[in-house]
Amino acid sequence: MTPPNRREKGLVRPYVVTDGRAHPTRNTFDLVTLVVAARDRPLGGLSPEKRRLMQLCMPGALSVAEVSGHLQLPVSVTKVLLGDLVDSGHIITRAPIPKAQLPDAQILQEVLDGLRARL
């Protein structure tokens, strides 16, 4: 078995991409947090990974999990990059839509009884 080519895409160590950090600065993200790129911010001075992230989020909102998958980076690395971009104003995040509360079982039973009475 031959060793993998070290120059293949994706073989950069995660700590290199995040400048040695394992956690985002002050921003925390769920896997389903929606991410949108701010269009008025310049991309100059950003690392290649952050620039790719910005270009990926320009067309519309993506979840943190989707961004991580498209970039082929671990979620933890993606969260650190997103934290930096939120701090610099390049990225806007929105909390996911909360789950709808289920109606009370008694109300559903009353609706069902009412429908049965009409039929």
C-alpha positions in Angstrom: 0.0 0.0 0.0 1.4 3.4 -1.0 1.2 6.4 1.3 -1.2 9.1 0.1 0.1 12.1 -1.8 0.6 14.9 0.7 -0.3 17.5 -1.9 -3.9 16.2 -2.4 -6.7 18.6 -1.6 -8.0 18.5 2.0 -4.8 17.4 3.6 -4.1 20.6 5.4 -4.4 20.1 9.2 -7.4 21.7 10.8 -5.3 23.6 13.3 -3.5 25.3 10.4 -6.8 26.5 9.0 -8.0 27.8 12.4 -4.7 29.3 13.5 -4.5 26.7 16.2 -7.9 27.4 17.8 -10.3 24.7 18.6 -13.4 26.8 19.5 -15.0 29.9 18.0 -14.4 33.2 19.7 -17.7 34.2 21.4 -20.2 33.0 18.8 -21.8 29.6 19.1 -23.5 27.8 16.3 -25.9 24.9 16.0 -25.6 22.6 13.0 -28.8 24.2 11.7 -27.9 27.8 12.3 -28.4 29.7 9.0 -25.5 31.6 7.5 -25.6 34.4 5.0 -22.7 36.4 3.6 -22.8 40.2 3.9 -22.4 41.5 0.4 -20.9 44.9 1.3 -17.7 43.5 2.9 -14.5 43.2 0.9 -13.0 39.7 0.6 -9.4 41.0 0.5 -7.2 39.9 3.4 -9.3 36.7 4.1 -7.7 33.3 4.1 -8.6 31.0 1.2 -10.9 29.0 3.3 -12.8 32.1 4.6 -13.0 33.4 1.0 -14.5 30.1 -0.2 -16.9 30.2 2.7 -18.0 33.7 1.7 -18.4 32.8 -1.9 -20.5 29.8 -0.9 -22.9 31.8 1.2 -23.3 34.7 -1.2 -26.3 33.3 -3.2 -28.4 32.6 -0.1 -28.6 31.1 3.4 -27.0 27.8 4.2 -26.9 25.9 7.4 -23.6 25.3 9.3 -23.8 21.6 8.4 -24.2 22.4 4.7 -21.3 24.9 4.7 -19.1 22.3 6.4 -20.1 19.7 3.8 -19.5 21.9 0.9 -16.1 23.0 2.2 -15.2 19.5 3.1 -14.0 20.7 6.5 -14.9 19.3 10.0 -17.8 21.1 11.6 -15.6 22.3 14.4 -13.2 24.0 12.0 -16.2 25.5 10.1 -17.5 26.9 13.4 -14.2 28.6 14.1 -14.1 30.2 10.6 -17.7 31.3 10.9 -17.0 32.9 14.4 -14.1 34.9 12.9 -16.3 36.0 10.0 -19.2 37.0 12.3 -16.8 39.0 14.4 -15.5 40.9 11.3 -19.0 41.5 10.0 -18.6 39.3 6.9 -21.3 36.8 8.0 -24.7 37.2 9.4 -26.3 34.3 11.2 -29.9 33.5 12.1 -31.1 31.0 14.6 -33.0 28.1 13.2 -36.8 28.3 13.2 -37.9 26.6 16.5 -39.9 23.4 16.3 -43.6 24.0 16.2 -45.4 23.0 19.4 -47.7 20.1 18.8 -51.4 20.7 19.6 -52.9 19.2 22.7 -54.1 15.6 22.3 -57.5 16.6 23.7 -58.0 19.2 21.0 -57.1 16.7 18.3 -59.6 14.2 19.8 -62.3 16.8 19.9 -61.7 17.7 16.2 -61.8 14.0 15.3 -65.0 13.5 17.3 -66.6 16.5 15.6 -65.6 15.2 12.1 -67.0 11.8 12.9 -70.3 13.3 14.1 -70.7 15.2 10.8 -70.1 12.0 8.7 
